[in-house]
Amino acid sequence: MFLSRGNISDDVEGDTQATALAWLERARSELAVLEPILTTGQWRVAYNAAYDIYRHAAEAVDLAAGYRVLASPGAHRATFALASAVVGEDDARWAVQLAERAVSDASSFVS
């Protein structure tokens, strides 16, 4: 589905393993800044950073599987869907539960 929509490509060139490791290292290093951001009360900045970290980890999975996500409408959705499919159903269920909890917690807070 995402291939036909132009969201992903399997014509990855170069050292995909090294690139995947670079995305993963970026995600790891960005985790270190989350707590200080939260401590200063910058909730929106922390949320956006956490989302990017989550996406970077998914990008690493996609690259390691031999795919790259193209800059296109729906690219983030494709990134997460592909990573979930690659990693497996149990991990995908965990991610869905995490997302559901985030929405529930945010809903409680907003109301």
Biopython code that builds the backbone (N, CA, C, O; Angstrom):
import numpy as np
from Bio.PDB.StructureBuilder import StructureBuilder

atoms = [
    (1, "MET", "N", (0.820, -1.189, 0.000)),
    (1, "MET", "CA", (0.000, 0.000, 0.000)),
    (1, "MET", "C", (0.870, 1.262, 0.000)),
    (1, "MET", "O", (0.657, 2.163, -0.811)),
    (2, "PHE", "N", (1.845, 1.326, 0.904)),
    (2, "PHE", "CA", (2.671, 2.526, 0.982)),
    (2, "PHE", "C", (3.618, 2.644, -0.204)),
    (2, "PHE", "O", (3.992, 3.751, -0.590)),
    (3, "LEU", "N", (4.013, 1.504, -0.789)),
    (3, "LEU", "CA", (4.819, 1.554, -2.005)),
    (3, "LEU", "C", (4.025, 2.199, -3.133)),
    (3, "LEU", "O", (4.533, 3.069, -3.840)),
    (4, "SER", "N", (2.778, 1.771, -3.299)),
    (4, "SER", "CA", (1.958, 2.313, -4.391)),
    (4, "SER", "C", (1.602, 3.783, -4.171)),
    (4, "SER", "O", (1.370, 4.509, -5.139)),
    (5, "ARG", "N", (1.556, 4.227, -2.935)),
    (5, "ARG", "CA", (1.269, 5.634, -2.635)),
    (5, "ARG", "C", (2.508, 6.521, -2.762)),
    (5, "ARG", "O", (2.405, 7.747, -2.717)),
    (6, "GLY", "N", (3.656, 5.912, -2.918)),
    (6, "GLY", "CA", (4.883, 6.691, -3.031)),
    (6, "GLY", "C", (5.466, 7.117, -1.702)),
    (6, "GLY", "O", (6.239, 8.073, -1.641)),
    (7, "ASN", "N", (5.096, 6.402, -0.605)),
    (7, "ASN", "CA", (5.626, 6.731, 0.714)),
    (7, "ASN", "C", (6.934, 6.039, 1.032)),
    (7, "ASN", "O", (7.770, 6.578, 1.757)),
    (8, "ILE", "N", (7.113, 4.841, 0.489)),
    (8, "ILE", "CA", (8.341, 4.099, 0.781)),
    (8, "ILE", "C", (8.967, 3.590, -0.508)),
    (8, "ILE", "O", (8.314, 3.485, -1.546)),
    (9, "SER", "N", (10.246, 3.281, -0.408)),
    (9, "SER", "CA", (10.979, 2.760, -1.555)),
    (9, "SER", "C", (11.884, 1.639, -1.077)),
    (9, "SER", "O", (12.390, 1.664, 0.044)),
    (10, "ASP", "N", (12.075, 0.669, -1.934)),
    (10, "ASP", "CA", (12.997, -0.415, -1.602)),
    (10, "ASP", "C", (14.279, -0.334, -2.429)),
    (10, "ASP", "O", (15.016, -1.313, -2.547)),
    (11, "ASP", "N", (14.536, 0.846, -2.999)),
    (11, "ASP", "CA", (15.768, 1.032, -3.779)),
    (11, "ASP", "C", (16.831, 1.769, -2.968)),
    (11, "ASP", "O", (17.476, 2.699, -3.452)),
    (12, "VAL", "N", (16.992, 1.334, -1.736)),
    (12, "VAL", "CA", (17.928, 1.968, -0.817)),
    (12, "VAL", "C", (19.354, 1.731, -1.292)),
    (12, "VAL", "O", (19.721, 0.612, -1.652)),
    (13, "GLU", "N", (20.152, 2.791, -1.290)),
    (13, "GLU", "CA", (21.551, 2.691, -1.702)),
    (13, "GLU", "C", (22.446, 2.978, -0.515)),
    (13, "GLU", "O", (22.026, 3.617, 0.450)),
    (14, "GLY", "N", (23.657, 2.516, -0.585)),
    (14, "GLY", "CA", (24.627, 2.793, 0.467)),
    (14, "GLY", "C", (24.556, 1.768, 1.584)),
    (14, "GLY", "O", (23.917, 0.723, 1.460)),
    (15, "ASP", "N", (25.221, 2.090, 2.664)),
    (15, "ASP", "CA", (25.314, 1.203, 3.820)),
    (15, "ASP", "C", (24.094, 1.408, 4.717)),
    (15, "ASP", "O", (24.119, 2.242, 5.622)),
    (16, "THR", "N", (23.033, 0.651, 4.464)),
    (16, "THR", "CA", (21.791, 0.836, 5.229)),
    (16, "THR", "C", (21.976, 0.500, 6.700)),
    (16, "THR", "O", (21.348, 1.119, 7.559)),
    (17, "GLN", "N", (22.826, -0.467, 6.998)),
    (17, "GLN", "CA", (23.053, -0.817, 8.399)),
    (17, "GLN", "C", (23.697, 0.350, 9.146)),
    (17, "GLN", "O", (23.296, 0.665, 10.267)),
    (18, "ALA", "N", (24.690, 0.990, 8.536)),
    (18, "ALA", "CA", (25.341, 2.136, 9.175)),
    (18, "ALA", "C", (24.358, 3.295, 9.333)),
    (18, "ALA", "O", (24.352, 3.975, 10.359)),
    (19, "THR", "N", (23.531, 3.513, 8.317)),
    (19, "THR", "CA", (22.548, 4.596, 8.402)),
    (19, "THR", "C", (21.513, 4.288, 9.473)),
    (19, "THR", "O", (21.113, 5.178, 10.223)),
    (20, "ALA", "N", (21.075, 3.035, 9.551)),
    (20, "ALA", "CA", (20.121, 2.639, 10.592)),
    (20, "ALA", "C", (20.724, 2.849, 11.977)),
    (20, "ALA", "O", (20.052, 3.342, 12.883)),
    (21, "LEU", "N", (21.981, 2.479, 12.136)),
    (21, "LEU", "CA", (22.651, 2.688, 13.429)),
    (21, "LEU", "C", (22.777, 4.174, 13.753)),
    (21, "LEU", "O", (22.685, 4.564, 14.917)),
    (22, "ALA", "N", (22.986, 5.000, 12.740)),
    (22, "ALA", "CA", (23.066, 6.452, 12.968)),
    (22, "ALA", "C", (21.717, 6.997, 13.433)),
    (22, "ALA", "O", (21.673, 7.818, 14.349)),
    (23, "TRP", "N", (20.615, 6.557, 12.819)),
    (23, "TRP", "CA", (19.278, 6.981, 13.264)),
    (23, "TRP", "C", (19.038, 6.548, 14.708)),
    (23, "TRP", "O", (18.504, 7.309, 15.514)),
    (24, "LEU", "N", (19.439, 5.314, 15.024)),
    (24, "LEU", "CA", (19.239, 4.806, 16.369)),
    (24, "LEU", "C", (20.087, 5.563, 17.378)),
    (24, "LEU", "O", (19.624, 5.855, 18.480)),
    (25, "GLU", "N", (21.313, 5.881, 17.017)),
    (25, "GLU", "CA", (22.177, 6.666, 17.909)),
    (25, "GLU", "C", (21.602, 8.061, 18.126)),
    (25, "GLU", "O", (21.660, 8.595, 19.233)),
    (26, "ARG", "N", (21.048, 8.649, 17.073)),
    (26, "ARG", "CA", (20.397, 9.956, 17.202)),
    (26, "ARG", "C", (19.253, 9.862, 18.204)),
    (26, "ARG", "O", (19.102, 10.734, 19.059)),
    (27, "ALA", "N", (18.453, 8.817, 18.102)),
    (27, "ALA", "CA", (17.336, 8.630, 19.035)),
    (27, "ALA", "C", (17.843, 8.481, 20.468)),
    (27, "ALA", "O", (17.291, 9.078, 21.392)),
    (28, "ARG", "N", (18.888, 7.687, 20.646)),
    (28, "ARG", "CA", (19.448, 7.490, 21.998)),
    (28, "ARG", "C", (19.972, 8.799, 22.588)),
    (28, "ARG", "O", (19.717, 9.108, 23.752)),
    (29, "SER", "N", (20.697, 9.557, 21.787)),
    (29, "SER", "CA", (21.277, 10.797, 22.316)),
    (29, "SER", "C", (20.194, 11.830, 22.628)),
    (29, "SER", "O", (20.336, 12.617, 23.565)),
    (30, "GLU", "N", (19.126, 11.828, 21.855)),
    (30, "GLU", "CA", (18.043, 12.784, 22.110)),
    (30, "GLU", "C", (17.249, 12.427, 23.361)),
    (30, "GLU", "O", (16.639, 13.302, 23.976)),
    (31, "LEU", "N", (17.249, 11.164, 23.741)),
    (31, "LEU", "CA", (16.575, 10.772, 24.983)),
    (31, "LEU", "C", (17.150, 11.521, 26.185)),
    (31, "LEU", "O", (16.428, 11.838, 27.131)),
    (32, "ALA", "N", (18.438, 11.797, 26.141)),
    (32, "ALA", "CA", (19.104, 12.457, 27.266)),
    (32, "ALA", "C", (18.585, 13.863, 27.532)),
    (32, "ALA", "O", (18.705, 14.367, 28.649)),
    (33, "VAL", "N", (18.013, 14.496, 26.524)),
    (33, "VAL", "CA", (17.552, 15.872, 26.724)),
    (33, "VAL", "C", (16.119, 15.957, 27.200)),
    (33, "VAL", "O", (15.665, 17.037, 27.578)),
    (34, "LEU", "N", (15.393, 14.854, 27.193)),
    (34, "LEU", "CA", (13.978, 14.908, 27.557)),
    (34, "LEU", "C", (13.746, 15.313, 29.010)),
    (34, "LEU", "O", (12.914, 16.178, 29.284)),
    (35, "GLU", "N", (14.460, 14.706, 29.927)),
    (35, "GLU", "CA", (14.239, 15.012, 31.346)),
    (35, "GLU", "C", (14.512, 16.478, 31.676)),
    (35, "GLU", "O", (13.695, 17.104, 32.351)),
    (36, "PRO", "N", (15.636, 17.048, 31.220)),
    (36, "PRO", "CA", (15.850, 18.481, 31.483)),
    (36, "PRO", "C", (14.753, 19.365, 30.882)),
    (36, "PRO", "O", (14.374, 20.374, 31.477)),
    (37, "ILE", "N", (14.251, 18.992, 29.724)),
    (37, "ILE", "CA", (13.169, 19.775, 29.116)),
    (37, "ILE", "C", (11.917, 19.689, 29.985)),
    (37, "ILE", "O", (11.250, 20.697, 30.217)),
    (38, "LEU", "N", (11.599, 18.494, 30.461)),
    (38, "LEU", "CA", (10.430, 18.335, 31.334)),
    (38, "LEU", "C", (10.601, 19.115, 32.635)),
    (38, "LEU", "O", (9.652, 19.713, 33.141)),
    (39, "THR", "N", (11.812, 19.101, 33.165)),
    (39, "THR", "CA", (12.092, 19.800, 34.419)),
    (39, "THR", "C", (11.812, 21.294, 34.312)),
    (39, "THR", "O", (11.404, 21.929, 35.284)),
    (40, "THR", "N", (12.032, 21.843, 33.134)),
    (40, "THR", "CA", (11.773, 23.277, 32.950)),
    (40, "THR", "C", (10.311, 23.576, 32.639)),
    (40, "THR", "O", (9.933, 24.735, 32.473)),
    (41, "GLY", "N", (9.481, 22.518, 32.557)),
    (41, "GLY", "CA", (8.058, 22.731, 32.309)),
    (41, "GLY", "C", (7.702, 22.942, 30.853)),
    (41, "GLY", "O", (6.604, 23.405, 30.546)),
    (42, "GLN", "N", (8.595, 22.616, 29.968)),
    (42, "GLN", "CA", (8.337, 22.784, 28.535)),
    (42, "GLN", "C", (7.692, 21.515, 27.981)),
    (42, "GLN", "O", (8.330, 20.762, 27.246)),
    (43, "TRP", "N", (6.432, 21.280, 28.333)),
    (43, "TRP", "CA", (5.736, 20.035, 27.985)),
    (43, "TRP", "C", (5.595, 19.858, 26.478)),
    (43, "TRP", "O", (5.787, 18.757, 25.963)),
    (44, "ARG", "N", (5.267, 20.917, 25.779)),
    (44, "ARG", "CA", (5.066, 20.817, 24.333)),
    (44, "ARG", "C", (6.387, 20.462, 23.634)),
    (44, "ARG", "O", (6.408, 19.630, 22.727)),
    (45, "VAL", "N", (7.459, 21.081, 24.050)),
    (45, "VAL", "CA", (8.768, 20.793, 23.467)),
    (45, "VAL", "C", (9.158, 19.346, 23.756)),
    (45, "VAL", "O", (9.668, 18.651, 22.878)),
    (46, "ALA", "N", (8.918, 18.893, 24.986)),
    (46, "ALA", "CA", (9.247, 17.512, 25.355)),
    (46, "ALA", "C", (8.410, 16.519, 24.546)),
    (46, "ALA", "O", (8.923, 15.494, 24.097)),
    (47, "TYR", "N", (7.134, 16.821, 24.361)),
    (47, "TYR", "CA", (6.260, 15.938, 23.581)),
    (47, "TYR", "C", (6.766, 15.833, 22.144)),
    (47, "TYR", "O", (6.882, 14.737, 21.595)),
    (48, "ASN", "N", (7.063, 16.979, 21.544)),
    (48, "ASN", "CA", (7.554, 16.974, 20.163)),
    (48, "ASN", "C", (8.874, 16.226, 20.036)),
    (48, "ASN", "O", (9.085, 15.489, 19.073)),
    (49, "ALA", "N", (9.762, 16.416, 21.012)),
    (49, "ALA", "CA", (11.041, 15.707, 20.983)),
    (49, "ALA", "C", (10.828, 14.201, 21.137)),
    (49, "ALA", "O", (11.475, 13.409, 20.452)),
    (50, "ALA", "N", (9.927, 13.806, 22.029)),
    (50, "ALA", "CA", (9.651, 12.378, 22.225)),
    (50, "ALA", "C", (9.083, 11.764, 20.949)),
    (50, "ALA", "O", (9.436, 10.641, 20.589)),
    (51, "TYR", "N", (8.211, 12.490, 20.272)),
    (51, "TYR", "CA", (7.650, 12.006, 19.010)),
    (51, "TYR", "C", (8.765, 11.793, 17.979)),
    (51, "TYR", "O", (8.797, 10.774, 17.288)),
    (52, "ASP", "N", (9.659, 12.750, 17.888)),
    (52, "ASP", "CA", (10.759, 12.621, 16.934)),
    (52, "ASP", "C", (11.667, 11.435, 17.276)),
    (52, "ASP", "O", (12.130, 10.726, 16.383)),
    (53, "ILE", "N", (11.913, 11.227, 18.554)),
    (53, "ILE", "CA", (12.730, 10.093, 18.982)),
    (53, "ILE", "C", (12.059, 8.781, 18.584)),
    (53, "ILE", "O", (12.713, 7.863, 18.090)),
    (54, "TYR", "N", (10.767, 8.704, 18.802)),
    (54, "TYR", "CA", (9.982, 7.523, 18.420)),
    (54, "TYR", "C", (10.091, 7.292, 16.909)),
    (54, "TYR", "O", (10.268, 6.159, 16.460)),
    (55, "ARG", "N", (9.982, 8.368, 16.136)),
    (55, "ARG", "CA", (10.069, 8.281, 14.682)),
    (55, "ARG", "C", (11.475, 7.872, 14.240)),
    (55, "ARG", "O", (11.626, 7.073, 13.316)),
    (56, "HIS", "N", (12.503, 8.416, 14.895)),
    (56, "HIS", "CA", (13.875, 8.063, 14.532)),
    (56, "HIS", "C", (14.144, 6.571, 14.759)),
    (56, "HIS", "O", (14.822, 5.931, 13.955)),
    (57, "ALA", "N", (13.614, 6.024, 15.849)),
    (57, "ALA", "CA", (13.774, 4.592, 16.112)),
    (57, "ALA", "C", (13.072, 3.777, 15.023)),
    (57, "ALA", "O", (13.596, 2.759, 14.572)),
    (58, "ALA", "N", (11.896, 4.222, 14.607)),
    (58, "ALA", "CA", (11.169, 3.538, 13.533)),
    (58, "ALA", "C", (11.938, 3.630, 12.218)),
    (58, "ALA", "O", (11.987, 2.665, 11.456)),
    (59, "GLU", "N", (12.533, 4.782, 11.953)),
    (59, "GLU", "CA", (13.352, 4.947, 10.741)),
    (59, "GLU", "C", (14.502, 3.948, 10.733)),
    (59, "GLU", "O", (14.832, 3.387, 9.688)),
    (60, "ALA", "N", (15.115, 3.723, 11.895)),
    (60, "ALA", "CA", (16.222, 2.774, 11.990)),
    (60, "ALA", "C", (15.751, 1.372, 11.619)),
    (60, "ALA", "O", (16.442, 0.655, 10.895)),
    (61, "VAL", "N", (14.587, 0.982, 12.108)),
    (61, "VAL", "CA", (14.034, -0.339, 11.781)),
    (61, "VAL", "C", (13.774, -0.450, 10.286)),
    (61, "VAL", "O", (14.126, -1.448, 9.658)),
    (62, "ASP", "N", (13.154, 0.582, 9.721)),
    (62, "ASP", "CA", (12.828, 0.568, 8.300)),
    (62, "ASP", "C", (14.084, 0.432, 7.442)),
    (62, "ASP", "O", (14.110, -0.353, 6.494)),
    (63, "LEU", "N", (15.112, 1.187, 7.772)),
    (63, "LEU", "CA", (16.358, 1.127, 7.012)),
    (63, "LEU", "C", (17.036, -0.234, 7.145)),
    (63, "LEU", "O", (17.534, -0.784, 6.163)),
    (64, "ALA", "N", (17.054, -0.772, 8.358)),
    (64, "ALA", "CA", (17.670, -2.076, 8.572)),
    (64, "ALA", "C", (16.941, -3.167, 7.787)),
    (64, "ALA", "O", (17.530, -4.189, 7.432)),
    (65, "ALA", "N", (15.652, -2.938, 7.519)),
    (65, "ALA", "CA", (14.861, -3.895, 6.742)),
    (65, "ALA", "C", (15.010, -3.670, 5.236)),
    (65, "ALA", "O", (14.479, -4.442, 4.438)),
    (66, "GLY", "N", (15.732, -2.616, 4.849)),
    (66, "GLY", "CA", (15.969, -2.367, 3.436)),
    (66, "GLY", "C", (15.001, -1.406, 2.770)),
    (66, "GLY", "O", (14.858, -1.412, 1.548)),
    (67, "TYR", "N", (14.341, -0.585, 3.563)),
    (67, "TYR", "CA", (13.399, 0.393, 3.021)),
    (67, "TYR", "C", (13.771, 1.788, 3.468)),
    (67, "TYR", "O", (14.408, 1.968, 4.505)),
    (68, "ARG", "N", (13.372, 2.778, 2.682)),
    (68, "ARG", "CA", (13.493, 4.162, 3.119)),
    (68, "ARG", "C", (12.145, 4.825, 2.909)),
    (68, "ARG", "O", (11.431, 4.544, 1.947)),
    (69, "VAL", "N", (11.821, 5.700, 3.822)),
    (69, "VAL", "CA", (10.570, 6.440, 3.743)),
    (69, "VAL", "C", (10.847, 7.723, 2.974)),
    (69, "VAL", "O", (11.783, 8.461, 3.280)),
    (70, "LEU", "N", (10.027, 7.969, 1.987)),
    (70, "LEU", "CA", (10.202, 9.138, 1.132)),
    (70, "LEU", "C", (9.474, 10.341, 1.723)),
    (70, "LEU", "O", (8.466, 10.189, 2.413)),
    (71, "ALA", "N", (9.988, 11.526, 1.452)),
    (71, "ALA", "CA", (9.307, 12.752, 1.871)),
    (71, "ALA", "C", (8.037, 12.865, 1.033)),
    (71, "ALA", "O", (8.085, 13.170, -0.158)),
    (72, "SER", "N", (6.914, 12.616, 1.673)),
    (72, "SER", "CA", (5.638, 12.601, 0.960)),
    (72, "SER", "C", (4.509, 12.743, 1.971)),
    (72, "SER", "O", (4.711, 12.502, 3.161)),
    (73, "PRO", "N", (3.321, 13.131, 1.512)),
    (73, "PRO", "CA", (2.180, 13.159, 2.442)),
    (73, "PRO", "C", (1.972, 11.766, 3.035)),
    (73, "PRO", "O", (1.937, 10.776, 2.305)),
    (74, "GLY", "N", (1.837, 11.692, 4.342)),
    (74, "GLY", "CA", (1.654, 10.409, 5.014)),
    (74, "GLY", "C", (2.944, 9.693, 5.351)),
    (74, "GLY", "O", (2.920, 8.523, 5.735)),
    (75, "ALA", "N", (4.071, 10.374, 5.216)),
    (75, "ALA", "CA", (5.365, 9.724, 5.449)),
    (75, "ALA", "C", (5.523, 9.229, 6.880)),
    (75, "ALA", "O", (6.032, 8.129, 7.094)),
    (76, "HIS", "N", (5.099, 10.013, 7.858)),
    (76, "HIS", "CA", (5.250, 9.575, 9.251)),
    (76, "HIS", "C", (4.410, 8.323, 9.503)),
    (76, "HIS", "O", (4.871, 7.377, 10.142)),
    (77, "ARG", "N", (3.188, 8.327, 9.002)),
    (77, "ARG", "CA", (2.317, 7.156, 9.169)),
    (77, "ARG", "C", (2.972, 5.932, 8.530)),
    (77, "ARG", "O", (2.973, 4.846, 9.108)),
    (78, "ALA", "N", (3.525, 6.118, 7.342)),
    (78, "ALA", "CA", (4.192, 5.013, 6.660)),
    (78, "ALA", "C", (5.396, 4.519, 7.464)),
    (78, "ALA", "O", (5.643, 3.316, 7.543)),
    (79, "THR", "N", (6.138, 5.444, 8.056)),
    (79, "THR", "CA", (7.307, 5.090, 8.865)),
    (79, "THR", "C", (6.912, 4.146, 9.990)),
    (79, "THR", "O", (7.536, 3.104, 10.187)),
    (80, "PHE", "N", (5.867, 4.521, 10.727)),
    (80, "PHE", "CA", (5.433, 3.722, 11.872)),
    (80, "PHE", "C", (4.791, 2.409, 11.437)),
    (80, "PHE", "O", (5.028, 1.372, 12.056)),
    (81, "ALA", "N", (3.987, 2.440, 10.387)),
    (81, "ALA", "CA", (3.317, 1.221, 9.919)),
    (81, "ALA", "C", (4.331, 0.203, 9.424)),
    (81, "ALA", "O", (4.226, -0.984, 9.732)),
    (82, "LEU", "N", (5.302, 0.661, 8.666)),
    (82, "LEU", "CA", (6.329, -0.244, 8.142)),
    (82, "LEU", "C", (7.155, -0.831, 9.282)),
    (82, "LEU", "O", (7.399, -2.037, 9.313)),
    (83, "ALA", "N", (7.585, 0.008, 10.213)),
    (83, "ALA", "CA", (8.374, -0.484, 11.345)),
    (83, "ALA", "C", (7.578, -1.498, 12.153)),
    (83, "ALA", "O", (8.124, -2.514, 12.584)),
    (84, "SER", "N", (6.307, -1.234, 12.361)),
    (84, "SER", "CA", (5.465, -2.184, 13.102)),
    (84, "SER", "C", (5.364, -3.505, 12.374)),
    (84, "SER", "O", (5.430, -4.564, 12.998)),
    (85, "ALA", "N", (5.204, -3.458, 11.062)),
    (85, "ALA", "CA", (5.108, -4.683, 10.278)),
    (85, "ALA", "C", (6.421, -5.461, 10.303)),
    (85, "ALA", "O", (6.421, -6.690, 10.367)),
    (86, "VAL", "N", (7.528, -4.743, 10.253)),
    (86, "VAL", "CA", (8.844, -5.391, 10.253)),
    (86, "VAL", "C", (9.147, -6.017, 11.604)),
    (86, "VAL", "O", (9.616, -7.154, 11.673)),
    (87, "VAL", "N", (8.880, -5.277, 12.687)),
    (87, "VAL", "CA", (9.237, -5.741, 14.028)),
    (87, "VAL", "C", (8.356, -6.906, 14.455)),
    (87, "VAL", "O", (8.839, -7.842, 15.091)),
    (88, "GLY", "N", (7.102, -6.864, 14.124)),
    (88, "GLY", "CA", (6.214, -7.975, 14.457)),
    (88, "GLY", "C", (4.995, -7.540, 15.229)),
    (88, "GLY", "O", (4.905, -6.427, 15.748)),
    (89, "GLU", "N", (4.085, -8.444, 15.278)),
    (89, "GLU", "CA", (2.759, -8.117, 15.850)),
    (89, "GLU", "C", (2.811, -7.781, 17.326)),
    (89, "GLU", "O", (2.144, -6.843, 17.762)),
    (90, "ASP", "N", (3.599, -8.531, 18.120)),
    (90, "ASP", "CA", (3.640, -8.264, 19.552)),
    (90, "ASP", "C", (4.162, -6.863, 19.840)),
    (90, "ASP", "O", (3.604, -6.148, 20.672)),
    (91, "ASP", "N", (5.233, -6.470, 19.154)),
    (91, "ASP", "CA", (5.770, -5.130, 19.355)),
    (91, "ASP", "C", (4.807, -4.076, 18.830)),
    (91, "ASP", "O", (4.704, -2.990, 19.401)),
    (92, "ALA", "N", (4.107, -4.385, 17.756)),
    (92, "ALA", "CA", (3.120, -3.449, 17.229)),
    (92, "ALA", "C", (1.989, -3.264, 18.233)),
    (92, "ALA", "O", (1.511, -2.148, 18.433)),
    (93, "ARG", "N", (1.558, -4.360, 18.867)),
    (93, "ARG", "CA", (0.510, -4.239, 19.889)),
    (93, "ARG", "C", (0.984, -3.364, 21.043)),
    (93, "ARG", "O", (0.228, -2.539, 21.556)),
    (94, "TRP", "N", (2.237, -3.549, 21.446)),
    (94, "TRP", "CA", (2.786, -2.732, 22.525)),
    (94, "TRP", "C", (2.759, -1.255, 22.131)),
    (94, "TRP", "O", (2.395, -0.403, 22.942)),
    (95, "ALA", "N", (3.143, -0.951, 20.893)),
    (95, "ALA", "CA", (3.143, 0.439, 20.429)),
    (95, "ALA", "C", (1.738, 1.003, 20.400)),
    (95, "ALA", "O", (1.524, 2.163, 20.751)),
    (96, "VAL", "N", (0.778, 0.191, 19.983)),
    (96, "VAL", "CA", (-0.616, 0.648, 19.975)),
    (96, "VAL", "C", (-1.084, 0.920, 21.400)),
    (96, "VAL", "O", (-1.746, 1.927, 21.649)),
    (97, "GLN", "N", (-0.753, 0.045, 22.329)),
    (97, "GLN", "CA", (-1.135, 0.260, 23.725)),
    (97, "GLN", "C", (-0.494, 1.533, 24.279)),
    (97, "GLN", "O", (-1.128, 2.281, 25.024)),
    (98, "LEU", "N", (0.751, 1.770, 23.916)),
    (98, "LEU", "CA", (1.438, 2.981, 24.345)),
    (98, "LEU", "C", (0.732, 4.219, 23.789)),
    (98, "LEU", "O", (0.524, 5.199, 24.505)),
    (99, "ALA", "N", (0.373, 4.165, 22.526)),
    (99, "ALA", "CA", (-0.334, 5.288, 21.908)),
    (99, "ALA", "C", (-1.697, 5.497, 22.559)),
    (99, "ALA", "O", (-2.092, 6.632, 22.823)),
    (100, "GLU", "N", (-2.410, 4.414, 22.815)),
    (100, "GLU", "CA", (-3.723, 4.527, 23.470)),
    (100, "GLU", "C", (-3.583, 5.155, 24.851)),
    (100, "GLU", "O", (-4.389, 6.003, 25.237)),
    (101, "ARG", "N", (-2.564, 4.741, 25.593)),
    (101, "ARG", "CA", (-2.338, 5.317, 26.925)),
    (101, "ARG", "C", (-2.022, 6.802, 26.831)),
    (101, "ARG", "O", (-2.511, 7.599, 27.632)),
    (102, "ALA", "N", (-1.202, 7.172, 25.847)),
    (102, "ALA", "CA", (-0.856, 8.585, 25.667)),
    (102, "ALA", "C", (-2.097, 9.414, 25.370)),
    (102, "ALA", "O", (-2.267, 10.502, 25.920)),
    (103, "VAL", "N", (-2.962, 8.902, 24.504)),
    (103, "VAL", "CA", (-4.197, 9.627, 24.165)),
    (103, "VAL", "C", (-5.110, 9.709, 25.390)),
    (103, "VAL", "O", (-5.707, 10.753, 25.656)),
    (104, "SER", "N", (-5.215, 8.616, 26.125)),
    (104, "SER", "CA", (-6.054, 8.611, 27.328)),
    (104, "SER", "C", (-5.543, 9.589, 28.373)),
    (104, "SER", "O", (-6.319, 10.355, 28.945)),
    (105, "ASP", "N", (-4.233, 9.565, 28.626)),
    (105, "ASP", "CA", (-3.644, 10.488, 29.602)),
    (105, "ASP", "C", (-3.817, 11.930, 29.169)),
    (105, "ASP", "O", (-4.150, 12.797, 29.978)),
    (106, "ALA", "N", (-3.591, 12.181, 27.895)),
    (106, "ALA", "CA", (-3.747, 13.554, 27.384)),
    (106, "ALA", "C", (-5.202, 13.997, 27.484)),
    (106, "ALA", "O", (-5.477, 15.149, 27.819)),
    (107, "SER", "N", (-6.135, 13.093, 27.196)),
    (107, "SER", "CA", (-7.557, 13.428, 27.276)),
    (107, "SER", "C", (-7.951, 13.786, 28.696)),
    (107, "SER", "O", (-8.684, 14.749, 28.918)),
    (108, "SER", "N", (-7.462, 13.008, 29.666)),
    (108, "SER", "CA", (-7.748, 13.299, 31.076)),
    (108, "SER", "C", (-7.187, 14.645, 31.479)),
    (108, "SER", "O", (-7.837, 15.412, 32.190)),
    (109, "PHE", "N", (-5.988, 14.925, 31.027)),
    (109, "PHE", "CA", (-5.342, 16.180, 31.384)),
    (109, "PHE", "C", (-6.073, 17.363, 30.763)),
    (109, "PHE", "O", (-6.305, 18.372, 31.428)),
    (110, "VAL", "N", (-6.438, 17.240, 29.488)),
    (110, "VAL", "CA", (-7.077, 18.361, 28.784)),
    (110, "VAL", "C", (-8.453, 18.651, 29.353)),
    (110, "VAL", "O", (-8.851, 19.811, 29.453)),
    (111, "SER", "N", (-9.200, 17.587, 29.734)),
    (111, "SER", "CA", (-10.523, 17.856, 30.309)),
    (111, "SER", "C", (-10.396, 18.221, 31.752)),
    (111, "SER", "O", (-11.401, 18.484, 32.414)),
]
sb = StructureBuilder()
sb.init_structure("model")
sb.init_model(0)
sb.init_chain("A")
sb.init_seg("    ")
for serial, (resi, resn, name, xyz) in enumerate(atoms, 1):
    if name == "N":
        sb.init_residue(resn, " ", resi, " ")
    sb.init_atom(name, np.array(xyz, "f"), 0.0, 1.0, " ", f" {name:<3s}", serial, name[0])
structure = sb.get_structure()
